[in-house]
Amino acid sequence: LRVCVCVFSSFPTPFARDSPAEAASHRHPVDMVTPEILSGAGGGRRDPRSDRGVGAAAPVSPVDIDTAVVLLGAGVTAITHPLLYVKLLIQVGHEPQPPIIGTNLFGRKVLYLPGFFSYARHIVRVDGKRGLFRGLTPRIVSSAISTVVRSKLKQAIPLEDTEHVSNKDDIRTSLKKVVRETSHEMVVQCLSRIATHPFHVISIRCMAQFVGREVKYSGLIGSITKIFQEEGVSGFFVGLVPHVLGEVIFLWCCNLLAHFINTYAVDDNFTQAPAVRSYTKFVMGIAVSVLTYPFLLVADLMAVNNCGLAAGVPPNALIFRSWVHCWRHLSVEGQLFRGSSFFFRRVPLDTAALTMK
């Protein structure tokens, strides 16, 4: 979901470059339907509907758009929450069900950990169906705040409109445009992350309570009060640095790779070149998200680490001095991609050898 939101929000127009016919139409423009024409202002053609007494439709205000986006984001967040809930429990290393014996593509026996559906059924058996939505409220608040903050920031820090450039002769201009747009998006993304990270921490801790069956973080206001009393303001921003680093690296790698592929690998003479270019960033987003996943894993683990929950203290987890310490520990254990997959989760080799013995 994170990939889709980040990538689709920055998709270029599918047909960004004009074909020869379209370029000719620009040199000899045709009449466009504009607000002035619809209202009859400026001596233009009048809308036939206005002669029948039907007025032009009122423009949609930015507030209405933001409201629609907030409601849509809340719905998507609620639908996908069980996925992220199971993912979080896997990230913290909570495996309540034993592995099962299966076979790989070569017919060799391997141990597989339960997938998403088995894990979700376990949560339902313990907490009921409502248990799948533990920690949902802070995530909805975080999504709404992120939408509003990003909208206000883009209004306060507008990006100058520039023409789309993709010719190899104009590579310098095109690269400057990509760098300028990516820098603008990076500032917006970082400020949005800072504003919403406290609610991300609360949501993570609410979900992690499943491990030890705690009720320490039971509500939004109560969780805010508890964190502030025990950890101060800094408690709301644990794990912020790796999270921001991961998103910044993802943004730059995705945009630059898509730019170079569209410039050097996609030939302008290819008839479907505009369509191919429109999907390049999406494909790059999927590939780059795999590389930046360890940053998000470390950020989530630091949000739980040593906060008084069973999921963040020994024997379930070490107490890390910093996010770098956490990264090194996961790297040594070969667990930097723990929780990145919901299906066909193989048991680590050392654990599998002990289990088979």
Buried (B, 14 or more C-beta within 10 A) or exposed (E): EBBEBBBEEBEBEEEBBEEEEEEEEEEEEEEEEEEEBBBBEEEBEEBEEEEEEEEEEEEEEEEEEBBEBBEEBBEBBBEEBBBBBBBBBBBBBBBEEEBEEEEEEEEEEBBBBBBBEEBBEBBBEEBEEEBBBBBBBBBBBBBBBBBBBBBBBEEEEEEEEEEEBBEEEBBEEBBEBBBEBBEBBBEBBBBBBBBBBBBBBBBBBBBBBBBBEBEBBEEBEEBBEBBEEEBEEEBBBBBBBBBBBBBBBBBBBBBBBBBBBBBEEBEEEEEEBBEBBBEBBBBBBEEBBEEBBBBBBBBBBBBBBBBBBBBBBEEBBBEBEEBEBBBEBBEEEEBBEBBBBBEEBBBBEEBBEEEEE
